[in-house]
Amino acid sequence: MKKNTYPLTTKENLLPYILITALFFLWGMAFGMLDVLNKHFQDVLHISKAKSGMIQFSVYIAYFLMALPAGMFMKRYGYKRGIVMGLLLFAVGAYVIVSASLLQSFWSFLIGLFIVGCGLASLETAANPYTTRLGPKETAEQRINFSQSFNGLAWIIGPIVGGLFILGHHAGADGNQLHSLIMPYAIIGTLVLLISIVYIRTPLPEIVEETSAQQINDEGVKVQKPLFKHHHFVLGVIAQFAYVAAQTGIFSFFVNYMTDAKLTPHFEKETAAFMLGLGGFGLFMVGRATGSFVMKYIKPTRLLAIYSLMSVLLLPVVSLRLGWVSIIALFLSFFFMSIMFPTIFSLGIKDMGEQTKRASSFLVMSIVGGAIFPIFMGWIADISSMAIGFFAPIPCFLFILYYALKGHKVRA
């Protein structure tokens, strides 16, 4: 195998790359905490698994609604201001969650999560394409996977924080069932607000996009190829929708699966939250970190194909409830999902030139798959069992396999 000898980034882009990579850690924390909340709200508010899926719906529907406005904002004002806007929305949403927890209002809590989601959508619309531009074109997939490995690290810490400060605590002295949510989100809101000030005061280079693909019209004049005429981009949007749908379903119901009384062995929810953080997201981070390294030797598309195939093979084992065999299969699925989001994203915006910001917006919009799928997967669990629900993501990974093998190819 021929080694890729291009550097990950360049000297002049090193500081911006570090600062942008820090954002990946930040929103990873937000999502890591999110995935322990389903079980918490099921227990303290006595809601169904399907209704608890509204937690993920609130965040991911914000991605769908905010991605295009964020892309338009950045096209006019640049990546840096888009990042600052995302951080400020993130902080406001966290403070709304604190207020909702004081009021013990599930629906107000969802509004706070929606605002957080708008902030995260803005950050991802900016940070993902910006990262691919901070170095040689040949290492774009490696660069975004390396940055996303810090996102994976935060996914480890998020459930542990959630287990310690949310699942491990019950009602406050005043009987408030959501008391344990107040301190974590107050700290997050303040921290994000401080980080936004750092970004305001730090100069970041504005990336000038290359000229996009062009076609010759009937008059012999070169014209820009329409966005949705880029076959690899359109299929990339669908593949990203499928991936985030599958990922969110698996992440959201991990704790439910591990606490299922029909599973031998099964665990307490606090223990399951720690297993999600240290085991599941630990493997997720290892997968991203090693994936970036392995891509020096194996083409990103080939690695994506291998990992998606492994996901297809592992999920039936999870659903069969074969004790530790199924539990290990569930943990391994985290490893094989690890490189999918950044790799699909990088492939989807490849050679999009001046249309990169707009293409990035649609790829972030496709994250709406995470809004729909947990409700669907929870509904399956409610009418059958949580184990059967883990069959649902298989078609999503089959489409990703197709994209890795054929759909990613850029057509003239």
Stockholm file with secondary structure:
# STOCKHOLM 1.0

chainA/1-412         MKKNTYPLTTKENLLPYILITALFFLWGMAFGMLDVLNKHFQDVLHISKAKSGMIQFSVYIAYFLMALPAGMFMKRYGYKRGIVMGLLLFAVGAYVIVSASLLQSFWSFLIGLFIVGCGLASLETAANPYTTRLGPKETAEQRINFSQSFNGLAWIIGPIVGGLFILGHHAGADGNQLHSLIMPYAIIGTLVLLISIVYIRTPLPEIVEETSAQQINDEGVKVQKPLFKHHHFVLGVIAQFAYVAAQTGIFSFFVNYMTDAKLTPHFEKETAAFMLGLGGFGLFMVGRATGSFVMKYIKPTRLLAIYSLMSVLLLPVVSLRLGWVSIIALFLSFFFMSIMFPTIFSLGIKDMGEQTKRASSFLVMSIVGGAIFPIFMGWIADISSMAIGFFAPIPCFLFILYYALKGHKVRA
#=GR chainA/1-412 SS CCCCCSCSSCGGGHHHHHHHHHHHHHHHHHHHHHTTHHHHHHHHSCCCHHHHTHHHHHHHHHHHHHHHHHHHHHHHHCHHHHHHHHHHHHHHHHHHHHHHHHHTCHHHHHHHHHHHHHHHHHHHHHHHHHHHHSSCGGGHHHHHHHHHHHHHHHHHHHHHHHIIIIITCCCCTTCCTTGGGHHHHHHHHHHHHHHHHHHHHSCCCCCCCCCCCEEECTTSCEEECCGGGCHHHHHHHHHHHHHHHHHHHHHHTHHHHHTCTTSSSCCCHHHHHHIIIIIIHHHHHHHHHHHHHHTTTSCHHHHHHHHHHHHHHHHHHHHTTCTHHHHHHHHHHHHHHTTHHHHHHHHHTTTCGGGHHHHHHHHHHGGGHHHHHHHHHHHHHHHSCHHHHTTTTHHHHHHHHHIIIIITCCCC
#=GC SS_cons         CCCCCSCSSCGGGHHHHHHHHHHHHHHHHHHHHHTTHHHHHHHHSCCCHHHHTHHHHHHHHHHHHHHHHHHHHHHHHCHHHHHHHHHHHHHHHHHHHHHHHHHTCHHHHHHHHHHHHHHHHHHHHHHHHHHHHSSCGGGHHHHHHHHHHHHHHHHHHHHHHHIIIIITCCCCTTCCTTGGGHHHHHHHHHHHHHHHHHHHHSCCCCCCCCCCCEEECTTSCEEECCGGGCHHHHHHHHHHHHHHHHHHHHHHTHHHHHTCTTSSSCCCHHHHHHIIIIIIHHHHHHHHHHHHHHTTTSCHHHHHHHHHHHHHHHHHHHHTTCTHHHHHHHHHHHHHHTTHHHHHHHHHTTTCGGGHHHHHHHHHHGGGHHHHHHHHHHHHHHHSCHHHHTTTTHHHHHHHHHIIIIITCCCC
//
